[in-house]
């Protein structure tokens, strides 16, 4: 067999250099295939979400440490807001809440947290009444606020969401949703409208993060880390 | 070519490929980090605090080195000494490369952690370690930005109050980007392995 192969054109492939090239080509091809076909999609690990201590609508402490291991969608508003922006935020969160109820989330809790940057007026009682009025499921969707100065560090500094109190009691702010994983790492930010509605993107991204949490164990972790390395990002 | 020679060439080829594969494949394989890898598109938030010698230092002073950022306090009974000891051991494991690593502990208890106390504490673990402190407000702001939560908690009469705090170690790379997060309990070997890779 070897005899006959060595005489046909291409038989030189059997020498050491040929085999080495073949091996290198195989590895390079594999990497290229992984990077282009992207069999595993991930969400980038953008930056650290801020650490915080807040008070929720029931007057309970809510810290960033309590939320470790949970996927959290953060949003920011003040309850006396009646602008289309606020209607949009609430409508989006309500849809996400309802759709999550129908999804198989496995063991990973997915929580919505809306932080008010108007702690003076948005006391826990006010937040609770507001939560009920917008149809928030207390098991899934919590409202919180905190010390005004710390809120600036958390919302303005950590989440990089701009807000400013106006003289007439309203606030100027940029409507934003932020998706954070169980490690406290920001995985997606929704600051601008795109052709794909925010609800669809948010739900799809929650699905991608859930899948990573579920699958990146053992050998599959390697594939997930490679996906981060080769920027196989979900859109 | 004689039949024998051809077999020899083939055997040699297999040996070469085998050796190259044995040596090269583990090197071709991308490094799998022990810590959580970040892909921050923006630099780590800069800050300026006072170090344990009373000097004013900023994060950007350490550009070109790997910075390991830890938030703790000198009265910390268990978590901080464990982490600091592991970080010191990781420095030893790195050998000469440790010159390119700066460990910084930012105090979450500025009321009790004077520069003198910090100096005594951090250098006890490693001569190169830096302890930083500032006003409660400055520290609250920096901690929030690095995902650190902390709060005072009642202790015993012997210990005084305690400070509960997030116990992760944040690695900022030589260009100033957050690259890795080590959870509490990461071993010195794992930390040294990741740092050596970042310093390759």
Interface residues (C-beta under 8 A of the other chain):
Chain A: X2 X3 X6 X14 X15 X16 X18 X19 X20 X23 X27 X44 X45 X46 X47 X48 X49 X50 X51 X52 X53 X63 X64 X65 X149 X150 X153 X154 X157 X158 X183 X184 X185 X221 X222 X225 X226 X228 X229 X231
Chain B: X1 X3 X6 X7 X9 X10 X12 X13 X14 X16 X17 X20 X21 X28 X30 X32 X33 X36 X37 X38 X39 X40 X41 X42 X45 X137 X140 X141 X143 X144 X145 X146 X147 X148 X149 X150 X151 X166 X170 X178 X181
